Amino acid sequence: MPSEGYIRRAYELCKTHNVLFLADEIQTGLGRTGKMFCCDWEGVVPDVYIIGKALGGGV
């Protein structure tokens, strides 16, 4: 997981510059960090979640 505040700051930069914020949650998503997604720890809702490999169980 990134340092505390990193995801929030990256999200804010993307919003400031009108850039989509994508969260690659393949390794950290689906409860692996104690919450459904790593972004949940900082209250960030990305424009796109990338969870394909985690969702498919590595198939």
C-alpha positions, 0 to 999 in steps of 0.5 A: 500500500502507498504511504498515507495521503498519497492516494488522496493527493494523486486523486486531487491532482487528477481532478485539478487537471481534469485527468481520469483517476484509475486505481489498479486494485489487482493486488490490493482490492477485494478485501486484501487490505481490510477494506473492499478497496485500498482507495477506501482507506482515504475516502477516494472513489476512482473514475475506473477500478482495475480489478480483473485479475483479482476478480477472476481469481488469477484465471 
